[in-house]
Amino acid sequence: MRARRVVVAGPRQVRVEPFGLDTGGLEPDEVVVRTLVTLVSPGTEGAGFRGLKAPGQGVEPTFPSGLGYASVGEVTAVGGAVTAVDGEAPVAVGDVVFTTTPHASAARVDTRRQLCVPVPVGLAPERAVFARLATVAMATLSTTAAPTFGAAAVVGLGLVGNLAAQLCAAAGRPVTGIDLLPGRCATARRVGIPEVLEAPSPDALRAEHALVLECTGTAEGALAAVALTRPGGELALVGAPFGRGNAAVPAHGLLEGIFAGYVRVRSSWEWQLPTFPAPSGAGSHEENSRRALAMIADGRLRVDELISHRLPPDRAQEAYEGLVDDKDRFLGVVFDWGSDAPGGR
């Protein structure tokens, strides 16, 4: 089968290229999915576009490489034994499913190893695909030791931060969102975040939050997050620290704030959770994906306001440049694989 995919060819260079997808001889638990939409993850993919080193990796990235991990598509073929999960009907031809496959017009999915979750009937694909970034913050909220209804703050109101703030509010936590960009602050207000601080001065940061989610992956964001955490509170590092960091930001203020405030700092990397349910534990990405899809479908998570651009994949270079260089205007970029038209918002 001939298909197309988005790849990063080198630093700040992306292209759409053809490739051959083998759709024959499906294993019992495999399915083939024709992609409808994919969503760009601004943090992870923006770092990949720039050629930045990934967290915990001692080597620099190599090219070309694929991009993307949020997709919704229609099942076109199934193996002979695709099984039901949690009492749900097994995936069938014609079903619309949420997967974690890259930016490509089609994918072969092994449902034993990759998510393949049915999308609720009536939920538009361009809305459903946001479930992927909602699950990033869900991993934090599933594992936090902070009091259930304690006040929360979110530093950085990109896609992950915005959805994190909405999830905190939906869980009954009073929540404050913080960002430097006026457009992102305005979007947060539109989706109902109760309190939003735009580029606050240091003396406006109150150490009164039981849980603070740092969603920028930067030293500057961590300093602000410490200042927002109440004594004995929890600071969750949600944003991935790509690249080599900013050596101009002194570490002493960060260390002092953690030490003097008895702050518990932890990694909130989403992969602390397994992909599928385990006999014991704090949940899984599959369970959280189903919850996120349900919350988007019933309006508890608002995502329409997060879509800044809906583009054909052929405009991927424009999309990544915008997400990296024009963050106040580019927020949620959805690639429409069902349209080859040059238009788009």
Phi, psi and omega in degrees: 000131177275133181219176179230151179213158176264131176228152171266118185273339181179175180307122178064028177227117174237156178211161172255125184231152176282152173206161179264125178254119179284113180249009181264160176058047181299136171291162185306326185256017181261152174224157171251133184236128173270118187290136173260309179215154168228156180243135177278130172272106189300321183290299183296313183284329174297321177293319177297321178298323181276351180078032181274150178293137179281153180303135177080001181257129181273353183246155177282156182293156177246159183231155354285160179213156180281166180225152170100149177203028178221116188213148171229133181205181182253132179289127180248344178202148180226151172287182187277351186219036176293118192263162176284152178233132177053039177080359180280157176293146178296156179294137182229160176304133181098344178292146171263127187230153173262129179226175179246038181274160183290178176290101180202156184285344178202159181210151172254121189243127172269105187290353174280340185237338182238151178294141173209085191252125178301138177274134179307141180302131178092350179275120183296141181304320183292344173268317183300326186295341178289349176303327183301315182279338173295325182291341177298310179287330179300327177299321178293312184290338177283339188240359183293149174260001180291150179308141188306317184251019178290155181296144181234154172227148178235122179261115182099113185248042167289199183300310181296314181296318178300312180294325176299316179296319178297320180293321176299315179297318180296333179275000178092011178272130168299131189227141175240132177251144184226135175204160178273341188262127182298324181296318180291324176295319179297319178297319179299321178293323181295328180273002171098017175295125190299317182227125181232127178252123180261117179044057183291151174286157182305325182284355176269355181271112184263129180278072186225017185250129180290330181224128176235126178256115179268112189248011180262335183071024182239156177296323179298317178296322179295321177299316177296321182296319178299319180295339180268348187273129181287160177307128182080004181281180183245130174251116182256121179273098183268316181288135181281132179276087180281160176076207184253359177084184183244102183292348181282347180271116183290142181277342187299317180298324178293313180296319180297316180296321179292313184294308185288336181261008181051036186282133174271117180251133180215156171288134174244030176304131189300338185281010167292342177260148175284162178294317184243158182304139176249160181304326176220154181143186186263013179121191183210166177292326178296314179298316180294326178296318178296319178296315182297316178300317179295320181290324175292318182296322183263005173089001178291332171248121181263123183238344181303321182289346182272347181278105178269331182214136171238111192232153169289152181302332181298346177258027182298321180302314178300318182297312183290322176300318179295317182294332180270320189256344184224060189294338181281342180253328178259121180232289179251109181253118179253127173271126180263105183277356177266003183226126174257009181293148182283356183283199181131156183264000000 
